[in-house]
């Protein structure tokens, strides 16, 4: 990740990355 989510006013970028991470984990365990 090339940016710092905490530096931006909103958590949307971090939330997007987190949700994508969760999706990859779910597919991996399936």
N, C-alpha and C positions, 0 to 999 in steps of 0.2 A: 504494500500500500504506500503510495507516494505522498499522501497528505495526512494531516492530523485532524481527525474528525472533531476533537474537542476545541479546535481553534475556530471552527465555523459556528454561526449562531444557532443552527438547527441540527438535530441528531439524525436527520433523514439519511445522510450518506452512510453513517455507521449502521443504522438499522437495516439498510439495504444489504450491506456486506454481511451483517449478522444473519439475516434471513437466508441469504444465499449459502452461507456456511452451514446452516442447519439443514438446508435442502441437500447439500452434498453429503452430509453425515447420514441423513436418512437413506439416501440412495445407496451409500456404501454398506450400511448395515442390512439392507433389504436382500 
